[in-house]
Amino acid sequence: MLFDHHFIGMHWIWWVIIIVIILLVVFDVIPYRPKTDTTEDALDILKKRFARGEIEHEEFEERKKILKQSK
């Protein structure tokens, strides 16, 4: 038989659903990953690094002063 009865009835609808889901994922319509906030400025990043303990208070103050001078 040509199609072996796979396209008779509702079996073809599953292929349509799968293709639609793939297209939605490819064209980024489904929010499957968190969006990153790209509006952070350098001072916000510096504050986060200080809060995480990556830099000491002296280094934080020095870099903050440099950032404020460059504005």
Contact map, one row per residue, 1 for C-alpha under 8 A:
11111000000000000000000000000000000000000000000000000000000000000000000
11110000000000000000000000000000000000000000000000000000000000000000000
11111110000000000000000000000000000000000000000000000000000000000000000
11111100000000000000000000000000000000000000000000000000000000000000000
10111111000000000000000000000000000000000000000000000000000000000000000
00111111101100000000000000000000000000000000000000000000000000000000000
00101111111100000000000000000000000000000000000000000000000000000000000
00001111111100000000000000000000000000000000000000000000000000000000000
00000111111100000000000000000000000000000000000000000000000000000000000
00000011111111000000000000000000000000000000000000000000000000000000000
00000111111111100000000000000000000000000000000000000000000000000000000
00000111111111110000000000000000000000000000000000000000000000000000000
00000000011111111000000000000000000000000000000000000000000000000000000
00000000011111111100000000000000000000000000000000000000000000000000000
00000000001111111110000000000000000000000000000000000000000000000000000
00000000000111111111000000000000000000000000000000000000000000000000000
00000000000011111111100000000000000000000000000000000000000000000000000
00000000000001111111110000000000000000000000000000000000000000000000000
00000000000000111111111000000000000000000000000000000000000000000000000
00000000000000011111111100000000000000000000000000000000000000000000000
00000000000000001111111110000000000000000000000000000000000000000000000
00000000000000000111111111000000000000000000000000000000000000000000000
00000000000000000011111111100000000000000000000000000000000000000000000
00000000000000000001111111111100000000000000000000000000000000000000000
00000000000000000000111111111101000000000000000000000000000000000000000
00000000000000000000011111111000000000000000000000000000000000000000000
00000000000000000000001111111000000000000000000000000000000000000000000
00000000000000000000000111111110000000000000000000000000000000000000000
00000000000000000000000111111110000000000000000000000000000000000000000
00000000000000000000000110011111000000000000000000000000000000000000000
00000000000000000000000000011111110000000000000000000000000000000000000
00000000000000000000000010000111110000000000000000000000000000000000000
00000000000000000000000000000011111000000000000000000000000000000000000
00000000000000000000000000000011111100000000000000000000000000000000000
00000000000000000000000000000000111110000000000000000000000000000000000
00000000000000000000000000000000011111000000000000000000000000000000000
00000000000000000000000000000000001111110000000000000000000000000000000
00000000000000000000000000000000000111110000000000000000000000000000000
00000000000000000000000000000000000011111000000000000000000000000000000
00000000000000000000000000000000000011111101100000000000000000000000000
00000000000000000000000000000000000000111111100000000000000000000000000
00000000000000000000000000000000000000011111110000000000000000000010000
00000000000000000000000000000000000000001111111000000000000000010010000
00000000000000000000000000000000000000011111111100000000000000000000000
00000000000000000000000000000000000000011111111110000000000000000000000
00000000000000000000000000000000000000000111111111000000000100110000000
00000000000000000000000000000000000000000011111111100000000100000000000
00000000000000000000000000000000000000000001111111110000000000000000000
00000000000000000000000000000000000000000000111111111110000000000000000
00000000000000000000000000000000000000000000011111111111100100000000000
00000000000000000000000000000000000000000000001111111100000000000000000
00000000000000000000000000000000000000000000000111111100000000000000000
00000000000000000000000000000000000000000000000011111111000000000000000
00000000000000000000000000000000000000000000000011111111000000000000000
00000000000000000000000000000000000000000000000011001111101100000000000
00000000000000000000000000000000000000000000000001001111111100000000000
00000000000000000000000000000000000000000000000001000011111110000000000
00000000000000000000000000000000000000000000000000000001111111000000000
00000000000000000000000000000000000000000000000000000011111111100000000
00000000000000000000000000000000000000000000011001000011111111110000000
00000000000000000000000000000000000000000000000000000000111111111000000
00000000000000000000000000000000000000000000000000000000011111111100000
00000000000000000000000000000000000000000000010000000000001111111110000
00000000000000000000000000000000000000000010010000000000000111111111000
00000000000000000000000000000000000000000000000000000000000011111111100
00000000000000000000000000000000000000000000000000000000000001111111110
00000000000000000000000000000000000000000110000000000000000000111111111
00000000000000000000000000000000000000000000000000000000000000011111111
00000000000000000000000000000000000000000000000000000000000000001111111
00000000000000000000000000000000000000000000000000000000000000000111111
00000000000000000000000000000000000000000000000000000000000000000011111
